[in-house]
């Protein structure tokens, strides 16, 4: 395994707020080094690069400005999950499990990678906090150690489809999903059930394997079905490419997808033809709350893209590292059991993603789903 370290040092002196209340001193001393397993090789490396540079790094900087972890600077080092392969990642995870100094596994990314370590996670007893796993969970439970932050299809799609039917009069829909992506094949179950519950007829159901680029057959099938809406259950880049080819062949059906519409690659590879697509996300860039607008400002200043906004994937990791820091700081110690119990104490916590709680091991709870629509430059706004 190749490890690359990132360390964001303390950069500010003691800050006194406008009300005269002293803020936490910046972190100092020996860093707390934690592994960050994510996609750092293979066909989806772009996710890893963006999440590391645009989301995790500024998130860690904020944590360290505000005191780090129990006064120590937080530092992550890279571990490659090698998605979509899993064999070497399982070996890496078992090595991390055996290291008792590792209190939590934060990152991982793909649902497939989390499912691959499910049994080992329960066996070795280490908290796994996966902020971006959005695939429907096929097991009967999460054991005692797996926590997920992303909004889930079974929670959101019934709301989204019902709203799309009410607001846009959608009566028929075509599905497309990635055949060899466990997140998408499992989410398909939730999307189908939500469409049926909303009274939307499924008139086409197709798919393709990951990283394919020519979707002529799928487009022809969808075009012949003449649906009111298309639901692309793919990674964002593949979903954007499909939408581009649909539009280029005259299929102008409303896109009503899941998290796919929020990925930066969806907008880029659709060449802007994903404009108006509906979906759900962990945040919306036009949320007026100060913590959201502060984050959008930080991202714009860091990237120099002043008329764009961070996508939900990088936002997820910026937000989640703040959540992790609070859990670690509130825990009486950094034992695995204390960290696990810390997740279960999160209740009505205000975050960039809204109010969150973990009433039990597994998926996060939000009282209200965040439905979004793609606007100019790929920026996500709340919908309707």
TORTOR-101428 format. One record per residue (C-alpha): x, y, z. Coordinates in steps of 0.5 Angstrom, whole numbers, padded with zeros to 4 digits, always signed. Example, Ala and Ser with C-alpha at 12.3 -4.5 7.8 and 13.67 -1.06 7.14 Angstrom:
+0025-0009+0016 +0027-0002+0014 
This chain:
+0000+0000+0000 +0002+0007-0002 +0001+0012+0004 +0001+0020+0002 +0000+0024+0008 -0003+0031+0009 -0002+0035+0015 -0006+0042+0016 -0002+0045+0021 -0005+0051+0026 -0005+0057+0022 -0009+0062+0027 -0008+0065+0034 -0013+0065+0039 -0019+0069+0036 -0024+0073+0040 -0031+0073+0037 -0035+0079+0036 -0039+0078+0043 -0032+0078+0046 -0032+0070+0048 -0025+0067+0047 -0025+0061+0041 -0022+0055+0042 -0014+0055+0041 -0011+0052+0035 -0009+0045+0035 -0002+0044+0037 +0003+0038+0039 +0004+0031+0036 -0002+0030+0031 -0007+0025+0031 -0006+0021+0025 -0012+0017+0022 -0012+0013+0016 -0017+0016+0010 -0019+0010+0006 -0022+0012-0001 -0021+0012-0008 -0014+0013-0010 -0013+0009-0016 -0017+0006-0022 -0023+0009-0026 -0026+0013-0021 -0019+0016-0018 -0022+0023-0020 -0027+0022-0014 -0021+0021-0009 -0017+0027-0012 -0023+0032-0011 -0025+0029-0004 -0018+0030-0002 -0017+0037-0004 -0023+0040-0004 -0027+0037+0002 -0023+0034+0007 -0017+0038+0007 -0021+0045+0008 -0025+0041+0013 -0019+0039+0017 -0016+0046+0017 -0022+0048+0020 -0022+0043+0025 -0015+0044+0027 -0016+0052+0027 -0022+0050+0032 -0017+0046+0037 -0016+0039+0033 -0018+0033+0037 -0017+0034+0044 -0012+0039+0043 -0008+0035+0038 -0008+0037+0030 -0012+0032+0026 -0008+0029+0020 -0010+0024+0015 -0006+0019+0011 -0009+0016+0004 -0011+0008+0004 -0013+0006-0003 -0020+0002-0003 -0018+0001-0010 -0025+0001-0012 -0029-0002-0016 -0024-0008-0014 -0025-0011-0007 -0020-0016-0005 -0014-0012-0004 -0018-0007+0000 -0020-0012+0004 -0013-0014+0006 -0012-0007+0008 -0018-0006+0012 -0016-0013+0016 -0009-0010+0017 -0012-0003+0020 -0017-0007+0024 -0011-0011+0027 -0008-0004+0029 -0011-0002+0036 -0009+0005+0036 -0014+0006+0030 -0020+0008+0033 -0024+0009+0027 -0024+0008+0020 -0027+0014+0016 -0028+0015+0009 -0028+0008+0005 -0033+0012-0001 -0037+0007-0005 -0042+0002-0002 -0039-0004-0005 -0033-0002-0001 -0037-0002+0005 -0041-0008+0004 -0034-0012+0002 -0032-0011+0009 -0038-0012+0013 -0036-0018+0016 -0029-0016+0018 -0032-0010+0021 -0037-0014+0026 -0031-0019+0027 -0026-0014+0029 -0030-0009+0032 -0028-0002+0029 -0033+0004+0028 -0033+0005+0020 -0036+0012+0018 -0037+0012+0011 -0040+0019+0009 -0041+0018+0002 -0044+0011+0001 -0051+0012-0002 -0053+0005-0004 -0059+0001-0001 -0057-0004+0004 -0058-0011+0003 -0056-0014+0010 -0062-0015+0015 -0058-0010+0020 -0051-0006+0020 -0048-0010+0026 -0046-0006+0031 -0040-0001+0028 -0043+0002+0021 -0045+0009+0020 -0047+0012+0014 -0048+0020+0013 -0051+0020+0006 -0059+0021+0004 -0061+0014+0002 -0066+0012-0004 -0071+0009+0001 -0072+0015+0005 -0072+0020-0001 -0075+0017-0007 -0082+0016-0005 -0082+0024-0003 -0078+0026-0010 -0083+0022-0014 -0089+0024-0011 -0087+0031-0012 -0085+0030-0019 -0092+0027-0020 -0095+0033-0017 -0091+0039-0019 -0090+0037-0026 -0095+0032-0028 -0090+0026-0029 -0094+0019-0030 -0089+0015-0034 -0081+0014-0033 -0076+0010-0036 -0070+0007-0031 -0063+0006-0033 -0058+0003-0028 -0051+0001-0028 -0051-0007-0028 -0044-0008-0024 -0045-0003-0019 -0048-0006-0012 -0050+0001-0010 -0054+0002-0016 -0057-0005-0017 -0059-0005-0010 -0062+0003-0010 -0066+0000-0017 -0070-0004-0012 -0072+0003-0008 -0073+0007-0014 -0078+0002-0017 -0082+0001-0011 -0082+0009-0010 -0085+0010-0017 -0090+0004-0016 -0092+0008-0010 -0093+0014-0013 -0097+0012-0019 -0092+0013-0024 -0092+0007-0029 -0085+0004-0031 -0085+0004-0039 -0077+0002-0040 -0072-0001-0035 -0065-0002-0038 -0058-0001-0036 -0050-0002-0038 -0044-0004-0035 -0039+0001-0031 -0035+0006-0036 -0038+0004-0042 -0039+0010-0046 -0044+0008-0052 -0051+0008-0050 -0054+0008-0057 -0058+0001-0055 -0061+0004-0049 -0062+0011-0052 -0066+0008-0057 -0070+0004-0052 -0072+0010-0048 -0074+0014-0054 -0078+0009-0056 -0082+0008-0050 -0083+0016-0050 -0083+0017-0042 -0085+0023-0038 -0078+0022-0034 -0072+0019-0034 -0068+0016-0028 -0061+0015-0029 -0058+0011-0023 -0051+0011-0025 -0044+0014-0022 -0045+0022-0024 -0040+0022-0030 -0044+0016-0033 -0050+0019-0032 -0048+0025-0035 -0046+0022-0041 -0053+0018-0042 -0056+0025-0041 -0052+0028-0046 -0054+0022-0051 -0061+0022-0050 -0061+0030-0051 -0057+0029-0057 -0062+0024-0060 -0068+0028-0058 -0070+0025-0052 -0072+0031-0048 -0076+0028-0042 -0075+0031-0035 -0069+0028-0031 -0071+0025-0024 -0065+0022-0021 -0062+0020-0014 -0055+0023-0012 -0053+0022-0019 -0055+0029-0021 -0051+0032-0016 -0044+0030-0018 -0039+0035-0021 -0038+0030-0027 -0046+0029-0028 -0046+0037-0030 -0039+0037-0034 -0040+0030-0038 -0047+0032-0040 -0044+0039-0043 -0049+0043-0039 -0055+0039-0042 -0057+0036-0035 -0059+0043-0033 -0066+0042-0030 -0065+0035-0027 -0068+0034-0021 -0065+0029-0015 -0063+0029-0008 -0057+0031-0004 -0053+0032+0002 -0054+0040+0001 -0056+0046-0003 -0052+0051-0005 -0057+0057-0004 -0059+0054+0003 -0058+0061+0007 -0056+0059+0013 -0049+0062+0015 -0045+0055+0016 -0047+0053+0009 -0045+0060+0006 -0039+0060+0009 -0037+0053+0006 -0039+0056-0001 -0035+0062+0000 -0029+0058+0003 -0029+0053-0003 -0030+0058-0008 -0024+0062-0005 -0020+0055-0005 -0021+0053-0012 -0022+0060-0016 -0029+0058-0019 -0033+0064-0016 -0039+0063-0020 -0040+0055-0019 -0041+0052-0012 -0038+0045-0009 -0042+0039-0011 -0045+0034-0005 -0039+0029-0005 -0034+0034-0003 -0039+0038+0001 -0040+0031+0005 -0033+0030+0007 -0032+0037+0009 -0038+0037+0013 -0037+0030+0016 -0030+0031+0018 -0033+0036+0023 -0038+0031+0025 -0033+0026+0027 -0028+0031+0030 -0034+0033+0035 -0035+0026+0036 -0028+0024+0038 -0028+0031+0042 -0034+0029+0046 -0032+0022+0047 -0028+0020+0054 -0023+0017+0051 -0021+0014+0044 -0023+0007+0045 -0027+0004+0039 -0032+0003+0044 -0033+0010+0046 -0032+0013+0039 -0038+0008+0037 -0042+0010+0043 -0041+0017+0041 -0044+0017+0034 -0051+0014+0038 -0051+0020+0042 -0051+0025+0036 -0058+0028+0036 -0061+0034+0033 -0054+0036+0031 -0054+0042+0026 -0049+0041+0020 -0049+0044+0013 -0053+0038+0011 -0059+0040+0016 -0061+0037+0023 -0058+0030+0024 -0059+0024+0029 -0056+0017+0029 -0062+0014+0033 -0059+0007+0032 -0053+0004+0028 -0053+0005+0021 -0056+0010+0017 -0057+0018+0019 -0064+0021+0020 -0066+0027+0017 -0073+0030+0019 -0073+0033+0012 -0070+0030+0005 -0066+0036+0001 -0069+0035-0006 -0065+0039-0011 -0065+0042-0018 -0059+0043-0023 -0058+0051-0024 -0053+0054-0029 -0046+0052-0028 -0048+0046-0025 -0050+0049-0018 -0055+0046-0014 -0062+0049-0011 -0067+0047-0007 -0073+0044-0011 -0079+0045-0011 
